[in-house]
Amino acid sequence: MKTIQENWYDLLKIVIEDGEPHEKDDGDVLQEHLINHCMISNPLKQFGNQNITNQMFLDMIEKGVFDIEGYPIKGAALSQYVAALDDQEQIKNQNVDGTSKFVYTYPNRIFDLVDKSGFMVNQFNLMLSRLLAVREGEDGLEYWNGSNRAVANIYSAPHDCGKNDIPCLQWLQFTVRGDDLILHVMFRSNDLYGAFPSNMLFLSYLGLKFEKKLKDHYPSVKFKGINYNSTSLHIYEHDLEKAKEILKTYG
């Protein structure tokens, strides 16, 4: 598994060298590569087994520990983006049907997804409960149940049908095998130059929060990283030359 930075440079190379121009339905022109996959390691792996809290992780992001050479979003701005996962006021500040002053936000889709009937589900807790369920082995001991059902939908048909702006992240899934916790994600569309590293730090923070909840019951579990998948991975035309310079300098 590679770091966010290593994967970013690798993917820049793929999109620039193997991607093709594509004009979207809104007129934007992209350099696009379809069908993408990489494995991203836990950003805290480099710090070994140190007990780093979620707040310490956010502070490290703000201080620039995870800044990437060439990536335009750094430090405080990057930390603010990642910390949005904890913005309960943003989550609560939504209408009865789940909409808010934003077109969509990932936190409210994960923690408080509301359908048109008013039914609300905290998908974070739902995933957690499915992984915390245990099975009894032949030896009478309890084991992880190996559930494949710890899934959260970000796209919501009741909210998003007929809208032009729909979430780029479509769904996520947590699995535990042995002591390894892995977050699997699928993006229908991902801005590689302007968003990929931010997205991956945000999702890593989600993984670390999930790990902390699981550790209350299974102390040996460890967030291993992200299984990243996307269909349209792209660089906007107006960012393409900047991306090429980054690849030339750091790639």
Secondary structure, 3 states (H helix, E strand, C coil): CECHHHHHHHHHHHHHHHCEEEECCCCCEEEEEEEEEEEEECHHHHHCCCCCCHHHHHHHHHCCCCCCCCCCCCHHHHHHHHHHHHCHHHHHCECCCCCECCCCCHHHHHHCEECCCCCEECHHHHHHHHHHCEEECCCCCEEECCCCCCEEECCCHHHHCCCCCCCCEEEEEEEEECCEEEEEEEEEEEECCCCHHHHHHHHHHHHHHHHHHHHCCCCCCEEEEEEEEEEEEEEEHHHHHHHHHHHHHHC
